[in-house]
Amino acid sequence: MTELSIFYAVLLGLLGSAHCLGMCGGISSAIAMGINRQNNHPLLLLLGFNAGRVLSYALAGGILGALGWLIESPTTGLIMRTVAGLMLILLGLYIARWWQAVTYIERLGKHLWKHIQPFSKQLLPVSSVPNALLLGSLWGWLPCGLVYSTLIWSASAADWQTSAMLMAGFGIGTIPAMLVTGMLARQLQGFLQHRLTQATAGLCIIGFGIYTLPASGLLQFFSA
């Protein structure tokens, strides 16, 4: 695994923070503003919640990376990278508010989430760091096109350790926005929801998606 791949994973998390606001911003704000401040500092609870999210992302990456290793082949690798690149392009279009097609992809995970959600509700309100950690580990399975796109990209490494670390890097990239959202929800939300911010982040993710597409490999595959 190259340092460049880790950098891209963290950068993808940072750029996707605008999307994270809609998916997890509400729960972060609730943790920061409505929780037993006499016994727990909100920042510790937010750190616990986000650590749980990162762990769940890493677990999912490890699972898909292992599956990618089992079915590793040149053709499979090309297909996985192509799908990952296309999903990143769709995600960039979504974050820039130019096309909402990625919302249909997110619906695929709702069948799993409906079984997990009841357990997450039992952990509210959050009153301890272990409680926040467990809630975050469950919340990490919330249907999210950004996570799905990054998962497919990380799985193309065809190695469970590499995929897990890439997903952990992605999760770490989302933490700054999630922490600031919890502590300064209105201020950050105004910045990330600004049209220029969304368009810039969307274009960067689209560019990353185009870079991810294995153009030379695809040309060789179709010409064979």
C-alpha positions in Angstrom: 0.0 0.0 0.0 1.5 3.3 -1.0 1.4 6.5 1.1 -0.3 8.1 -1.9 -3.3 5.7 -1.5 -3.7 6.6 2.1 -3.5 10.3 1.3 -6.3 9.8 -1.3 -8.4 7.9 1.2 -8.1 10.7 3.8 -8.6 13.4 1.2 -11.8 11.6 0.0 -13.1 11.7 3.5 -12.3 15.4 3.9 -13.9 16.3 0.5 -17.0 14.2 1.3 -17.6 16.0 4.6 -20.4 18.0 3.0 -22.2 14.7 2.4 -21.4 13.5 5.9 -23.3 16.5 7.4 -26.5 15.1 6.0 -25.9 11.6 7.1 -24.2 11.9 10.5 -24.2 15.6 11.3 -27.5 15.5 13.2 -26.4 12.7 15.5 -23.0 14.5 16.2 -24.9 17.7 17.1 -27.2 15.8 19.4 -24.2 14.2 21.1 -22.5 17.5 21.6 -25.5 19.6 22.7 -27.9 17.3 24.6 -25.9 15.0 26.7 -25.1 14.7 30.4 -22.4 17.5 30.4 -21.8 17.1 34.1 -20.3 13.7 33.8 -18.9 13.7 30.3 -17.3 16.3 28.1 -19.1 16.4 24.7 -15.7 16.2 22.9 -14.9 12.9 24.5 -18.3 11.5 23.4 -17.8 12.8 19.9 -14.4 11.2 19.7 -15.9 7.9 20.9 -18.7 8.1 18.4 -16.3 8.8 15.5 -13.8 6.2 16.6 -16.7 3.6 16.4 -17.5 4.8 12.9 -13.9 4.4 11.8 -13.7 0.9 13.2 -16.8 -0.1 11.4 -15.5 1.3 8.1 -12.2 -0.6 8.6 -14.1 -3.8 9.4 -16.2 -3.4 6.2 -13.1 -2.7 4.2 -11.4 -5.8 5.6 -14.3 -8.0 4.7 -14.6 -6.7 1.1 -10.8 -6.7 0.7 -10.7 -10.4 1.7 -13.5 -11.2 -0.8 -11.5 -9.3 -3.4 -8.5 -11.4 -2.7 -10.5 -14.6 -3.0 -11.7 -13.7 -6.5 -8.6 -11.8 -7.6 -8.0 -11.8 -11.4 -7.0 -9.1 -13.9 -10.5 -8.9 -15.2 -12.1 -8.6 -11.8 -9.6 -5.9 -10.8 -10.4 -3.8 -13.9 -14.2 -4.2 -13.2 -13.9 -3.2 -9.5 -11.7 -0.2 -10.3 -14.1 0.9 -13.1 -17.1 0.6 -10.8 -15.3 2.5 -8.1 -14.3 5.3 -10.4 -17.9 5.6 -11.8 -19.4 5.7 -8.3 -16.9 8.4 -7.3 -18.0 10.4 -10.3 -21.6 10.0 -9.4 -20.8 11.0 -5.8 -19.0 14.1 -7.0 -22.1 15.0 -9.1 -24.2 14.5 -6.0 -22.1 16.6 -3.7 -22.0 19.4 -6.2 -25.8 19.2 -6.4 -25.7 18.5 -10.2 -27.2 15.0 -10.2 -28.8 13.0 -7.4 -28.4 9.5 -8.9 -26.3 8.3 -6.0 -29.4 8.4 -3.7 -30.6 5.3 -5.6 -27.4 3.5 -4.7 -27.8 4.3 -1.0 -31.2 2.6 -1.0 -29.4 -0.8 -1.5 -28.2 -0.7 2.1 -31.5 0.1 3.7 -32.4 -3.5 4.1 -29.4 -4.1 6.4 -29.9 -0.7 8.2 -33.5 -1.5 9.2 -32.1 -4.4 11.3 -29.4 -2.3 12.9 -31.3 0.9 13.5 -33.4 -0.5 16.4 -30.2 -1.3 18.4 -28.8 2.2 17.7 -31.9 3.8 19.1 -31.5 1.9 22.4 -28.1 3.7 22.9 -29.7 7.2 22.9 -29.2 9.4 24.7 -25.5 8.9 24.9 -24.2 9.1 28.4 -20.7 7.5 28.3 -17.7 7.1 26.0 -18.2 3.3 25.7 -21.9 4.0 24.8 -20.8 6.5 22.2 -18.2 4.1 20.8 -20.8 1.4 20.3 -23.3 3.8 18.8 -20.6 4.9 16.3 -19.8 1.3 15.4 -23.5 0.8 14.5 -23.9 4.2 12.8 -21.0 3.3 10.5 -23.3 0.9 8.7 -25.8 3.6 7.8 -26.5 3.5 4.0 -24.2 6.0 2.4 -23.1 6.4 -1.3 -19.8 7.9 -0.2 -18.9 4.9 1.9 -20.1 2.5 -0.7 -17.9 4.2 -3.4 -14.9 4.2 -1.1 -15.5 0.6 -0.1 -15.4 -0.6 -3.7 -12.3 1.5 -4.4 -10.5 0.0 -1.3 -11.6 -3.5 -2.2 -9.9 -3.2 -5.5 -6.6 -3.5 -3.6 -7.6 -7.2 -3.2 -5.9 -7.4 0.3 -7.9 -7.2 3.5 -5.3 -5.3 5.5 -4.8 -2.7 2.8 -8.6 -2.3 2.3 -9.1 -2.0 6.0 -6.4 0.7 6.4 -7.7 2.6 3.4 -11.2 2.7 4.9 -9.8 3.7 8.3 -8.0 6.6 6.5 -11.2 7.6 4.8 -13.0 7.5 8.2 -10.3 9.6 9.8 -10.7 12.1 6.9 -14.3 12.6 7.9 -13.6 13.2 11.6 -12.6 16.9 11.5 -15.9 18.0 10.0 -17.9 15.7 12.3 -16.2 17.1 15.4 -16.6 20.7 14.3 -20.2 20.0 13.3 -20.9 18.7 16.8 -19.3 21.7 18.5 -20.0 24.5 15.9 -22.9 23.0 13.9 -24.4 26.2 12.4 -21.1 27.8 11.4 -19.7 24.8 9.6 -23.0 23.9 8.1 -23.2 27.3 6.4 -19.7 26.9 4.9 -20.1 23.3 3.7 -23.5 24.0 2.2 -22.3 27.0 0.3 -22.7 26.4 -3.5 -19.0 27.2 -4.2 -17.8 24.8 -1.5 -20.1 22.0 -2.8 -19.1 22.6 -6.4 -15.3 22.6 -5.6 -15.6 19.4 -3.5 -17.7 17.8 -6.2 -15.2 18.6 -8.9 -12.3 17.2 -6.9 -14.1 14.0 -6.3 -15.1 13.7 -10.0 -11.4 14.2 -10.9 -10.4 11.5 -8.4 -13.0 9.2 -9.9 -11.7 9.8 -13.4 -8.1 9.2 -12.1 -9.3 5.9 -10.5 -10.7 4.6 -13.8 -8.2 2.1 -15.2 -8.3 3.6 -18.7 -5.2 1.9 -20.1 -6.2 -1.4 -18.7 -9.7 -1.2 -20.1 -8.3 -0.4 -23.5 -6.1 -3.5 -23.3 -9.0 -5.6 -22.1 -11.4 -4.6 -24.9 -8.8 -4.8 -27.6 -7.8 -8.4 -26.5 
